[in-house]
Amino acid sequence: MTLFISDKEIKNIKCKKEYKMINVVKTIVDEIINNVMERVSEKEKEKNRHYHTLVLSGGGMKGIALLGALQHLQDTMHLQSINKVIGTSIGAMIGYLWIIGYSPIELMVFLCHKQHQELLESLSLTRWDMVHCIEGNRGAISYMLIHELLEKLSLDKISTLLTMHQLKEKFGKELICCTYNRSLHKTEFLDSTKYPDLPCLTALRMSSAIPFIFDPCFFNNNLYVDGGLVENIPLSPLDEKEKCIVLYFQHPMKETLSKKIEFSFIENICDLFITVIHQFEHSLLEIFERKQGQPSPSRFIPILLSIESTLHFNLPKSEIFDMFSLGYQTCKNNL
């Protein structure tokens, strides 16, 4: 019996074969693309692993923006090989909390909890607070509130309070806190080598002792004040060729000047201090960048925020989220 196949059926068979062939080719091409993308991704990860040092500037409540920037660095795996964190004031606190295992999102959830919002509100400054601190050798705000907060965060995460040496030994990361020894008139960088037995929370206290705002801080009979007064962006411990990520703040000066008339007495004092500090730190940045040469092996990421947000502890949740988002987006745009 003769098998008859029509021209139409022959065409259908050819189409099916071509379709199968296209599918095979597509599968092969997809596999090649996926392999290439994986290799590119691995190269990107490897490139991001080149940064070993993270520098976090001081800035009071603007530290929320640092959390946003850190979240982006974490999302893009730029923190994979960080083994040293250098911080001033709030930057040192955030660096410490990151080292012991807190993610930026975890800290945001903690800050936005009603109980902790109420605590932040209790840190707000008033004119009478300033009058009392000037009259009686004490700070306008008790630092003990912040100490207790850091203590709770530490115990919740690692169930213990560590010294500088224990921190490095346990997590393999060095924390360096910038402070100023007012008694000896010199900047000091607190680390596990020079101060192995110094409790981490004491180091953070020494780095963030803003004069007049917090109670005076004494250690070994020396008076210590906030490191931000001398090196708000702590660059001195860095080697010239060290590959690091530097997160710091810039201020919209025109906007600040236009609003200055609306500032309270306290805010005007802070404005004066912080303006001088930022002029000085920008000079330090320029010197450091020149030393590193071009192209610089480091990444400098400025976050634009107004001066008056520095000591506004009672920010509403909406502003806290806005600040976090600003830090995230700024870091994303500048990496």
C-alpha positions as CSV (number, residue, x, y, z in Angstrom):
1,M,0.0,0.0,0.0
2,T,1.3,3.4,-1.0
3,L,1.5,6.0,1.7
4,F,0.4,9.4,0.4
5,I,1.4,12.6,2.2
6,S,0.0,15.8,1.0
7,D,2.0,19.0,0.4
8,K,0.2,20.6,3.3
9,E,1.1,17.8,5.7
10,I,4.7,18.0,4.6
11,K,4.7,21.7,5.3
12,N,3.2,21.1,8.8
13,I,5.9,18.6,9.6
14,K,8.6,21.0,8.5
15,C,7.0,23.8,10.6
16,K,7.0,21.4,13.7
17,K,10.7,20.6,13.1
18,E,11.6,24.2,12.7
19,Y,9.6,25.1,15.9
20,K,11.5,22.3,17.8
21,M,14.8,23.6,16.4
22,I,14.0,27.2,17.4
23,N,13.1,26.0,20.9
24,V,16.4,24.1,21.2
25,V,18.4,27.1,20.0
26,K,16.4,29.4,22.4
27,T,17.2,27.1,25.3
28,I,20.9,27.0,24.4
29,V,21.0,30.8,24.0
30,D,19.2,31.3,27.3
31,E,21.6,29.0,29.0
32,I,24.6,30.9,27.5
33,I,23.1,34.3,28.6
34,N,22.4,33.0,32.1
35,N,26.0,31.7,32.4
36,V,27.4,35.1,31.2
37,M,25.1,37.0,33.6
38,E,26.2,34.8,36.5
39,R,29.9,35.4,35.6
40,V,29.2,39.2,35.3
41,S,27.4,39.0,38.7
42,E,30.3,37.2,40.2
43,K,32.7,39.8,38.8
44,E,30.5,42.6,40.2
45,K,30.5,40.9,43.6
46,E,34.2,40.5,43.4
47,K,34.6,44.2,42.5
48,N,32.4,45.2,45.4
49,R,34.4,43.0,47.8
50,H,37.4,45.3,47.3
51,Y,36.2,47.8,49.9
52,H,37.5,46.9,53.3
53,T,36.8,50.1,55.3
54,L,33.6,52.0,56.0
55,V,33.7,55.6,57.3
56,L,30.6,57.0,58.9
57,S,30.4,60.7,59.8
58,G,28.6,62.2,62.8
59,G,25.3,64.0,62.3
60,G,22.9,63.4,65.2
61,M,19.5,62.4,64.0
62,K,20.7,62.7,60.4
63,G,22.2,59.3,61.1
64,I,18.9,57.9,59.9
65,A,20.0,58.8,56.4
66,L,23.2,56.8,57.1
67,L,21.0,53.8,57.7
68,G,19.3,54.3,54.3
69,A,22.7,54.5,52.6
70,L,23.9,51.4,54.5
71,Q,20.8,49.5,53.3
72,H,21.7,50.2,49.7
73,L,25.3,49.1,50.3
74,Q,24.0,45.9,51.9
75,D,21.6,45.3,49.0
76,T,24.4,45.7,46.5
77,M,26.9,43.6,48.5
78,H,29.3,46.4,49.0
79,L,29.6,45.5,52.7
80,Q,30.7,41.9,52.0
81,S,34.4,42.4,52.8
82,I,34.2,45.4,55.2
83,N,36.5,44.6,58.2
84,K,37.0,48.0,59.6
85,V,34.4,50.7,60.6
86,I,35.6,54.2,61.5
87,G,32.9,56.4,63.0
88,T,32.2,59.7,64.8
89,S,29.3,60.1,67.2
90,I,26.2,58.6,65.6
91,G,28.3,57.2,62.9
92,A,30.3,55.2,65.5
93,M,27.0,54.0,67.1
94,I,25.6,52.8,63.8
95,G,28.9,51.1,62.9
96,Y,28.9,49.3,66.2
97,L,25.3,48.1,65.8
98,W,26.0,46.9,62.3
99,I,29.0,45.0,63.4
100,I,27.1,43.1,66.1
101,G,24.5,42.0,63.5
102,Y,21.8,44.6,63.1
103,S,20.6,45.4,59.6
104,P,19.5,49.0,58.8
105,I,15.9,47.8,58.4
106,E,16.0,46.2,61.9
107,L,17.2,49.5,63.4
108,M,14.4,51.4,61.6
109,V,11.8,49.1,62.9
110,F,13.3,49.6,66.4
111,L,13.2,53.4,66.1
112,C,9.7,53.5,64.8
113,H,8.3,51.4,67.7
114,K,6.0,53.6,69.9
115,Q,8.0,53.0,73.0
116,H,11.2,54.2,71.4
117,Q,9.5,57.1,69.7
118,E,8.5,58.3,73.1
119,L,12.0,57.9,74.3
120,L,13.3,60.1,71.4
121,E,10.7,62.7,72.3
122,S,12.1,62.9,75.8
123,L,15.5,63.8,74.3
124,S,14.1,67.0,72.8
125,L,15.8,70.2,73.8
126,T,14.1,73.2,75.3
127,R,15.4,76.7,76.2
128,W,15.1,75.9,79.9
129,D,17.3,72.8,79.4
130,M,20.1,75.0,78.0
131,V,19.7,77.5,80.9
132,H,20.0,74.8,83.5
133,C,23.0,73.2,81.9
134,I,24.8,76.5,81.7
135,E,24.0,77.3,85.3
136,G,25.0,73.9,86.7
137,N,27.9,72.0,85.0
138,R,25.7,69.4,83.3
139,G,24.2,68.6,80.0
140,A,20.8,69.7,78.7
141,I,20.0,66.0,78.2
142,S,21.0,62.9,80.2
143,Y,23.1,60.6,78.0
144,M,22.0,57.7,80.2
145,L,18.8,57.5,78.0
146,I,20.9,56.7,75.0
147,H,23.3,54.4,76.9
148,E,20.3,52.4,78.1
149,L,19.0,52.2,74.5
150,L,22.4,50.9,73.2
151,E,22.6,48.5,76.1
152,K,19.2,47.0,75.3
153,L,20.0,46.7,71.6
154,S,23.3,44.9,72.5
155,L,21.7,42.5,74.9
156,D,18.8,41.7,72.6
157,K,21.2,40.9,69.8
158,I,24.2,39.2,71.4
159,S,23.2,38.8,75.1
160,T,26.4,40.5,76.3
161,L,28.3,43.7,76.5
162,L,31.7,43.6,74.8
163,T,35.0,45.4,75.1
164,M,36.7,46.8,72.0
165,H,39.0,43.7,71.9
166,Q,36.2,41.3,72.4
167,L,34.2,42.9,69.6
168,K,37.0,42.4,67.1
169,E,37.7,38.9,68.3
170,K,34.0,37.8,68.1
171,F,33.0,39.5,64.8
172,G,36.4,39.9,63.0
173,K,35.7,43.6,62.4
174,E,37.6,46.6,63.9
175,L,35.6,49.5,65.3
176,I,37.4,52.8,65.6
177,C,35.6,55.7,67.4
178,C,36.8,59.3,66.9
179,T,36.8,61.5,70.1
180,Y,38.5,64.6,71.4
181,N,40.5,64.6,74.6
182,R,39.7,68.1,75.9
183,S,42.1,67.7,78.8
184,L,45.1,66.9,76.7
185,H,43.9,68.9,73.6
186,K,44.2,66.1,71.1
187,T,42.1,63.9,68.8
188,E,42.0,60.3,69.8
189,F,40.9,57.2,67.9
190,L,39.6,54.5,70.2
191,D,40.4,51.0,68.8
192,S,41.0,47.4,70.0
193,T,44.8,47.9,69.9
194,K,45.1,51.0,72.1
195,Y,42.1,50.4,74.3
196,P,41.5,46.6,74.3
197,D,39.6,46.6,77.7
198,L,37.5,49.7,77.0
199,P,33.8,48.8,76.9
200,C,32.3,49.5,73.5
201,L,29.5,51.5,75.0
202,T,32.0,53.7,76.8
203,A,33.8,54.3,73.6
204,L,30.5,55.4,71.9
205,R,29.8,57.7,74.9
206,M,33.3,59.3,74.5
207,S,32.7,59.8,70.8
208,S,29.3,61.4,71.1
209,A,29.7,63.7,74.2
210,I,28.4,66.9,72.6
211,P,29.3,69.8,75.0
212,F,26.3,71.4,76.7
213,I,23.9,68.9,75.1
214,F,25.0,65.8,77.0
215,D,26.6,65.4,80.5
216,P,30.4,65.9,80.6
217,C,32.2,62.6,79.9
218,F,35.3,61.7,81.9
219,F,37.6,58.7,81.3
220,N,40.9,58.2,83.2
221,N,40.5,61.6,84.7
222,N,40.4,63.2,81.2
223,L,37.4,65.1,79.8
224,Y,36.3,63.9,76.4
225,V,33.9,65.6,73.9
226,D,32.2,64.6,70.7
227,G,34.7,63.7,68.0
228,G,32.7,65.7,65.5
229,L,34.0,68.9,66.9
230,V,37.4,68.1,65.4
231,E,36.9,65.3,62.8
232,N,33.3,64.8,62.0
233,I,34.4,62.7,58.9
234,P,37.1,60.6,60.6
235,L,39.7,60.2,57.8
236,S,43.0,60.4,59.8
237,P,43.3,56.6,60.5
238,L,43.1,55.9,56.8
239,D,46.0,54.9,54.6
240,E,46.4,57.0,51.5
241,K,45.8,54.0,49.2
242,E,43.1,52.4,51.4
243,K,39.9,51.5,49.5
244,C,37.0,52.7,51.6
245,I,33.4,53.9,51.4
246,V,32.9,57.3,53.1
247,L,29.4,58.4,54.0
248,Y,29.1,62.0,55.1
249,F,26.7,65.0,55.1
250,Q,26.5,68.2,53.1
251,H,24.3,71.1,53.9
252,P,22.2,73.2,51.5
253,M,23.7,76.5,52.7
254,K,21.4,78.9,50.8
255,E,18.3,77.2,52.3
256,T,19.9,77.2,55.8
257,L,20.7,80.9,55.6
258,S,17.2,81.8,54.4
259,K,15.6,79.9,57.4
260,K,18.1,81.1,60.0
261,I,15.8,83.8,61.3
262,E,13.3,81.1,62.3
263,F,15.8,79.2,64.3
264,S,15.5,79.0,68.1
265,F,18.4,80.1,70.4
266,I,19.5,76.4,70.7
267,E,19.4,75.8,66.9
268,N,21.4,79.0,66.3
269,I,24.2,77.8,68.6
270,C,24.2,74.4,66.8
271,D,24.2,76.1,63.5
272,L,27.3,78.1,64.4
273,F,29.2,75.0,65.6
274,I,28.1,72.8,62.8
275,T,28.8,75.3,60.0
276,V,32.4,75.7,61.3
277,I,32.8,71.9,61.6
278,H,31.6,71.3,58.0
279,Q,33.9,74.0,56.5
280,F,36.8,72.2,58.3
281,E,35.8,68.7,57.3
282,H,35.4,69.6,53.6
283,S,39.0,70.9,53.7
284,L,40.1,67.5,55.1
285,L,38.1,65.7,52.4
286,E,39.9,67.7,49.7
287,I,43.3,67.0,51.2
288,F,42.6,63.2,51.5
289,E,41.2,63.0,47.9
290,R,44.3,64.7,46.6
291,K,46.5,62.3,48.5
292,Q,44.6,59.3,47.0
293,G,45.1,60.7,43.5
294,Q,42.9,60.1,40.4
295,P,41.1,57.9,40.0
296,S,40.5,57.5,43.7
297,P,40.3,53.9,45.0
298,S,37.6,55.1,47.5
299,R,34.0,56.2,47.1
300,F,32.8,59.4,48.8
301,I,29.1,59.7,49.1
302,P,27.7,63.0,50.3
303,I,24.1,63.1,51.7
304,L,22.4,66.5,51.4
305,L,20.5,67.4,54.6
306,S,19.8,70.6,56.4
307,I,21.6,71.6,59.6
308,E,18.5,71.9,61.7
309,S,17.7,68.2,61.5
310,T,20.8,67.4,63.6
311,L,19.3,67.5,67.1
312,H,15.6,67.1,66.3
313,F,15.2,63.9,68.2
314,N,11.3,63.9,68.0
315,L,10.9,63.6,64.3
316,P,7.6,62.2,63.1
317,K,7.7,58.8,61.4
318,S,7.1,60.3,58.0
319,E,10.2,62.4,58.3
320,I,12.2,59.4,59.6
321,F,11.2,57.3,56.5
322,D,11.9,60.3,54.2
323,M,15.4,60.6,55.6
324,F,16.0,56.9,55.3
325,S,14.8,57.0,51.7
326,L,17.0,60.0,50.9
327,G,20.1,58.1,52.2
328,Y,19.2,55.0,50.2
329,Q,18.6,57.0,47.0
330,T,21.7,59.2,47.4
331,C,23.9,56.1,47.9
332,K,22.3,54.4,44.8
333,N,23.0,57.5,42.7
334,N,26.6,58.0,43.8
335,L,28.0,54.4,43.7
